[in-house]
Amino acid sequence: QVQLVESGGGLVQPGGSLRLSCAASGFTFTSYTMKWYRQAPGKEREVVAGIGRAGGAKNYAASVKGRFTISRDNAKNTVYLQMNSLKPEDTAVYYCNVRTDVGTVIGSFRDYWGQGTQVTVSS
């Protein structure tokens, strides 16, 4: 039932901007931290940014801090990633993530991922 759908990726020149969106469904969106990950070719998937349930707590990877902004609209069950001053090294597939509890087993959890959206930064 849990579903995450990313959109907004594309080809952009260095220094450009892009806004990614992740539409969530199948769970109580307001109860969970949401995160953005990315994976470049031949690299491990890495955390880019995270945001708490009410949007008051935000965390960023050092490589994107000051350039990227994560936000959420709980009324729309959507999390966003505003990416400014993009660099070629930002090129990757970007994924939306939520770690939810497994209601039938206390203390258990499960990660869910979207299909990913490609971001390519190149001149």
C-alpha positions as CSV (number, residue, x, y, z in Angstrom):
1,Q,0.0,0.0,0.0
2,V,2.9,2.4,0.7
3,Q,3.8,4.3,-2.4
4,L,6.3,7.1,-3.1
5,V,6.4,8.8,-6.5
6,E,9.2,11.2,-7.4
7,S,9.1,13.8,-10.1
8,G,10.9,16.9,-11.2
9,G,14.2,15.5,-12.4
10,G,15.9,16.4,-15.7
11,L,18.9,17.9,-17.4
12,V,20.2,21.1,-16.1
13,Q,23.4,23.2,-16.6
14,P,25.9,23.7,-13.8
15,G,24.7,26.5,-11.6
16,G,21.1,25.8,-12.4
17,S,18.2,24.9,-10.2
18,L,15.7,22.0,-10.0
19,R,12.8,21.2,-7.6
20,L,12.0,17.6,-6.9
21,S,8.7,16.4,-5.5
22,C,7.7,13.1,-3.8
23,A,4.0,12.3,-3.5
24,A,3.3,9.8,-0.7
25,S,0.4,7.6,-0.1
26,G,-0.6,4.4,1.9
27,F,0.5,5.6,5.3
28,T,0.0,8.4,7.8
29,F,2.4,10.9,6.3
30,T,2.5,13.2,9.3
31,S,3.8,10.5,11.5
32,Y,7.1,9.9,9.8
33,T,10.4,11.5,9.0
34,M,11.0,11.7,5.2
35,K,14.3,11.6,3.5
36,W,15.9,12.1,0.1
37,Y,18.7,9.8,-1.1
38,R,20.7,9.7,-4.3
39,Q,22.8,7.2,-6.2
40,A,25.3,8.0,-8.8
41,P,26.6,5.4,-11.3
42,G,28.9,3.0,-9.5
43,K,28.3,4.5,-6.1
44,E,26.4,3.6,-3.0
45,R,23.1,5.2,-2.3
46,E,23.6,8.1,0.1
47,V,21.4,10.3,2.3
48,V,21.0,13.8,0.9
49,A,18.5,15.3,3.3
50,G,15.9,14.5,5.9
51,I,13.0,16.3,7.5
52,G,11.0,15.6,10.7
53,R,7.3,15.0,11.0
54,A,6.3,18.6,11.4
55,G,9.1,20.0,9.3
56,G,11.0,21.6,12.2
57,A,14.0,19.3,12.1
58,K,16.1,19.2,8.9
59,N,19.4,17.6,8.1
60,Y,21.7,17.7,5.1
61,A,24.7,16.0,3.7
62,A,27.7,18.2,3.9
63,S,28.1,18.2,0.2
64,V,24.7,19.9,-0.4
65,K,24.3,22.0,2.7
66,G,23.6,25.6,1.7
67,R,22.5,24.7,-1.8
68,F,19.6,22.2,-1.2
69,T,16.5,22.8,0.9
70,I,14.1,20.0,2.0
71,S,10.5,20.8,2.9
72,R,7.2,19.1,3.3
73,D,3.5,19.9,2.8
74,N,1.6,17.6,5.1
75,A,-1.7,18.7,3.7
76,K,-0.6,17.4,0.3
77,N,1.4,14.4,1.6
78,T,4.4,15.7,-0.4
79,V,8.0,16.2,0.4
80,Y,10.2,18.5,-1.8
81,L,13.9,19.0,-2.5
82,Q,14.8,22.4,-3.9
83,M,18.3,22.2,-5.5
84,N,20.2,25.3,-6.3
85,S,23.7,26.0,-7.6
86,L,23.8,22.5,-9.0
87,K,27.1,20.9,-9.8
88,P,28.1,18.0,-12.1
89,E,28.8,15.9,-9.0
90,D,25.1,16.2,-8.1
91,T,24.3,14.0,-11.1
92,A,22.4,10.9,-9.7
93,V,19.1,9.2,-9.4
94,Y,17.3,10.8,-6.6
95,Y,15.0,8.7,-4.3
96,C,12.3,9.5,-1.8
97,N,12.4,7.3,1.4
98,V,10.3,6.6,4.4
99,R,11.0,4.2,7.3
100,T,7.8,3.0,8.8
101,D,6.9,0.8,11.7
102,V,5.6,-2.7,11.1
103,G,2.4,-2.5,13.1
104,T,2.1,-6.3,13.8
105,V,5.6,-6.5,15.3
106,I,6.7,-4.0,18.0
107,G,10.1,-2.6,17.4
108,S,10.2,-3.6,13.7
109,F,10.4,-1.2,10.8
110,R,10.6,-1.3,7.0
111,D,12.1,1.1,4.4
112,Y,10.1,2.1,1.3
113,W,11.5,3.8,-1.8
114,G,10.1,5.6,-4.8
115,Q,11.1,4.6,-8.4
116,G,13.7,7.5,-8.5
117,T,14.0,10.5,-10.7
118,Q,17.2,11.2,-12.8
119,V,19.0,14.5,-12.3
120,T,21.8,15.2,-14.7
121,V,24.0,18.3,-14.3
122,S,26.0,18.9,-17.5
123,S,26.9,21.6,-19.9
